Amino acid sequence: MHKLSQVSGTGKTLNIGSGGVLFTTEEQLPLGRTVELSVHWPAKLDGSCPLKFVATGRVIRSEAEIAAVRIERYEFRTRGSVERTVRPEIATFV
């Protein structure tokens, strides 16, 4: 039985498209690793409810302070009031 290591960190979203996300990292991520990204979305639901873009995918490019993830699935979720202080371009990966 394997115990998967779980790492979390924050970075800045550099580019986002329908197929993937390019972002800065605090450390190099292993190629092929499955990650979940959470990006504060600038648009609001009904003009008042903050959203976040949550995506799962695999690391397809990784350097010392930058990584690219191919999106396998995604969804938009509402953000809680505690999350409202973080800038929209910040991505969190787990």
Beta strands, then each sheet from edge to edge (+ up, - down):
strand 1: 9-16
strand 2: 20-24
strand 3: 34-45
strand 4: 49-62
strand 5: 66-78
strand 6: 90-93
sheet 1: 1+ 2- 5+ 4- 3+ 6- 1+
end
